[in-house]
């Protein structure tokens, strides 16, 4: 790690890495058949359009039946719910981000504008954003967001509508938001409190809190000058952080380890934190110093690769800044133009 990178550059790197990890995996998000993924797409090492079909899609069994104005977060996408083989992100373009990363962008835009995090203002912007699905164009809306608007319709006040959660989608904002708040002058404690407060808008429960706390310990150590690899190894030695325990070190450092014999057989490639965060740490540690390889391998592993990729990319970007990512990725993100304007 280059200790000469300033904190703002680290924060920008964490943000960029989260967007890259998500966008790279977007065309094959939630492919649980790894062989089918490879047979249909080959090696994915650049951004691609998703296509309209998804051979492993289960959106047909997801439901959200609320249609009243003020609570309808599906809009014109509703007609695709209940149909087989619909791609979760069918209307996105190559290099574009999925919904949770667009919500990260919404939060960081507010921090850039105000110079601070304001939970109430974010909730207002979140609700407005979610009620305009024709703007974000993502077909699939995760369970957490559906739960928020169901609770809102049932009379809970905004800000108290989050459901008990256990998915890695709740982790994608943690490192970029923390890094930007630290770069804006927040101390360690206040930045961490703001991140927990932000995530709790949509994700509640101890599993979420523990996941965030683990990521923020690592993030702060990187900010203080400890390398990403050293931080992971130190905590694996101590076995002191939730989700950064067990045999991650042995698997990551084993010569010629086949990633597809780890991601799936050892750590499930599903969304659940107890597997998805260890899988993310495994790839980050194995490909320390090579974020390009880590993100490609993450994509090819399938499952919830978008959200794992966002976490891996954020860790790598925080450690090495924006320049650690290939130019073809940095230059072709759909969000790049807005990022440039903000800076």
N, C-alpha and C positions, 0 to 999 in steps of 0.2 A: 504494500500500500504506500502511496505517496503522501507523506505527512505534510507536504507543502500545499496541499489542496485546501483552500479556505472553506469555511462552513457554508457559505452561499453556494459554492460550486458543488459541495457534497449534497446539499438539499436539492439543487437542480438535477444532479445525477440520480438521486433516489426517485425523484418524480419521473424523470425520463425513463429510468429502468423499469418502473412499474408499468408505464404505458407500453413499452416495448415488449415486456414479457407477456402482457395480455394480448396485444395486437398480433404477435407472432402465432399464438395458439388459437386465436379466435376462429379460424376456418375449421379447426378440428376439436373445438371445445366439446367436452363430454362425449368423446368417442371412448367407450370402454373396451372395445375390441381392438387391441393394439395391432393385430395382423390386418384387420380390415382398414384401419387408419393408414398403414403403410401401403397396402395394396391399392387403395383409392387415391392416395396423394403422393406417395414416394417420400423422400426426405424433404422436410419443410425447413428451409434455412432463410427464407425471405417472406415478406408479407404477401398474402394472397386473398382474393375474394372468397367468400364462404360458399357460394352456390346456394341453391334453394332447397336442396335435399340433404338429408342427414340419415344415414342408414341405421344409426343407433338411437335416434331421437325418441324421447319419451314425453315430449310436450303434450302428446295426445291424452295423457292421463292427469295432467295438471288442470286445476280449476281456479277461476276467479269470476264469480257470477254477478258481481256488483256493477250495475250500469248507471247508477244515478250520477248526475253532474256533481263534481266535488269529490267523488270517490272512484271514478272510472279511470283506472290507470292502464287499461288495455287499448281503448279507442279502436281504431281501424284494424289493429292487430288481432282483435278478438276472433275474427273469422278463421284464423289459422289454429286456434287452440282446439284440441280434440281431433285434429287430423294427423294421420301417420306420416312419418318421414319428413316432417317440417324442420328445417334448420333453425336452431335457436336464434341465430344472428343473420338471417337470410338477406336482410336489406342493407347490411353494413358493407363498406368497401374495404379493400386491402389497406392495411395500416391504420384502420379505425379501431376504436376501443369499444368494449362492451359496457353495459350500463353502470356497473359498480365503479369502473374507472372514470366514466364521465361524471359520476357523482364526486369522485375524488377531485377531479378538475374543478367542479363547482365549489367545493370547499376551499381549495387552494386559491382559486380566483378571488374568493371573499377575503382570505387572509392577505393576498397581495393588495387588494383595494383598501382594506381597513387598517392593515398593519397588525391585526390581532384576530383571534378566533372569537366569534360571537355565535353561541349555540342557537339563540332565538332567531337570529337573522338567517342562519343556515337552514333551520327548519322551514322558515317561510320560503326560501329559495328551493329547498328540496321538494316541498309540496307542489309548488308551481311547476317545477321541472317534471315531476312524475305525472302530473295531470296533463302533460303535453307530449304523449308518446310519439306523435308524428314528428316531433323534433329530434328525439334520440333514435327513433326508428328501430329499436331493438324489439324483436318479437317476444322473447322470453323475459318475464319479470319474476325474479326469485321470490321464494316463499317469505323471506323476511319483509320485503316491501308490500307484498299482498297482506301480510299480517298487520303491518302498520295501518294500512288504509281500512282494513276490516275493523280494527280496534277504534280507529277514528270515527267510522260510521256508527259504531256501537256506543259512542258518547265519551270515549276517553279523550283527554285533552292532548293537543299536540305536544310532543316531547315526552309523553308517557305511554306511547303506543307500541314500543318495541316488544317483540316476542322473545321468549327464551331461545337462544341460538347456539349452534355448535359447528358452523360451517366456516371454511377458510375465506369465503367472500367477505367476512367481517374484518379481515386482517389487512386488506389491500391499501387502506388509507393510513395505517398506523405509522409506518416509517417515514413516508414522504411528508405527512402533516407534522409529525414530531420534528423532523429536520428543518422544515421551513419555519416552524415556531421558534426553534432554537436559534436559527439564523436571524430571526426578527427581534431577538433580544430576550426571549423567554428563558428562565432558568430551567433546570432539569425537572424540578417538581411541578412547576406550573405547566410546562409543555406536556408532561405525562398526564396531568389531570385534564387538560384540554382534549387530548387524544381520546382518553376514556369517555369523556363527556360526549364527544363527537360520535364515536362509534355506538354509544348507547342510544342514539336517536333511532337506530334501526335494529341493533343487535344487543340483546340483554343476556345476563347470566354469567356464572362463574367461569365457564369454559372460555367464553369470549374474553373476559377480564384477564384470565391467566395467559391466554395467547398473546394479548397485547403486551402484558407485562414482560413476557419473555422476549418479544421482539424489541421492546424499548430498552431493556438492559443491554442487549447486543448493540443497538443503535448508539446508545450513549457511550459505550466503550469505544466504538469506532470514532465517534466525535472526539473523544479524549486521546486518540492516537494509537489505540490498540488495533492490530490488523483484524480483519474479518475472520481469517482462518484461526488466528490465535484466540480470539474471543470464543469461537465455537468449540475449539479443542479444550480450552480451560474449563468451560462449563460442562462439557462432556466428561471431563475428568472428575469434576465435583458432583455431577448428577444433581444439580441444584435448581434447575429451571424446568418448569412444566413444558412438555413436548420436545425438550432437548435432552433426552435421556436414552438409555438403552445402548444398542450396538451400532449406532450411526457411524461412529469412528471406524470400527472394524470393517464395516461394509464399504464405507467411502474410500478407505485407504488400502483395501484389498486389491492386489495387482490383477489387472484384466477382468475386473468385476463387470458382468453384463448388467446394465441398468435395468433391463426388462425382467431380470430375475430378482430384482429388489423392488422396483416400482410395480406393484401388483401382488406378487407372491409374499413379500415381507411387509411393505407399507402399502396399504390399499390406495388406489388412485382416486377414490371417492372424495367427496367434499369435506368429510368429517375431520375436525382438527386433530384428533388423536393419531391420524395417519398422514394427513396432508401437510402438516407442519414438519414432522420428522422427514417426510419425503423431500420437502423443500430444503431442509438443512443438509440432508444427504447429498443432494445435487450441488448445493452451494459449496460444501466442503470438498467433495470429490473434484470439482472443477474450479477450485480456488485459483484465481488469476486468469481464468478463461470463461468469462461470463457468456461469451458467444456459444461455447459448447454447452454450458449448463442450460441455457435457455432453449437450445435446439433439442437437447435430450429431454428436457421437461415437456416440450411440445409433443415429441414423438411418443412419450409415455401415455398420452391421452388422459382420460378422466377429467378432473377439474384442473386442467393444465393452465387455463387462463389465470385463475386466482393464485395458483402456486407460482406461476411465472411472474405475476406482479410482485409477490413477496421476494422471490429470488432476485428479480431485476432491481428492486428497491435496495436490497442489501448490497448488491454488487455496485450499484450506482453511488450509494452513500460512501462505500469504501474507496472507490476509484474515480468518482466524478463522471461527467458525461462522456469523456473521451474513451472510456473503457469499452464502449459499445461500437460495433462496426458502423461506418459512415452510412452504409446502405440502409441500415435501420434508422439511424438518427435523422437522415434526410427525408425519409419516406413515411414517417408517422403522419397521420391525418391531422393530429393536434399540433404539429410543429409550427405552423404559421402563427397560431395564437400564443404559443409559448414564446416565440421570438418577439411578438408585439408586447408581451407583458414585461420583458426584460429590457 
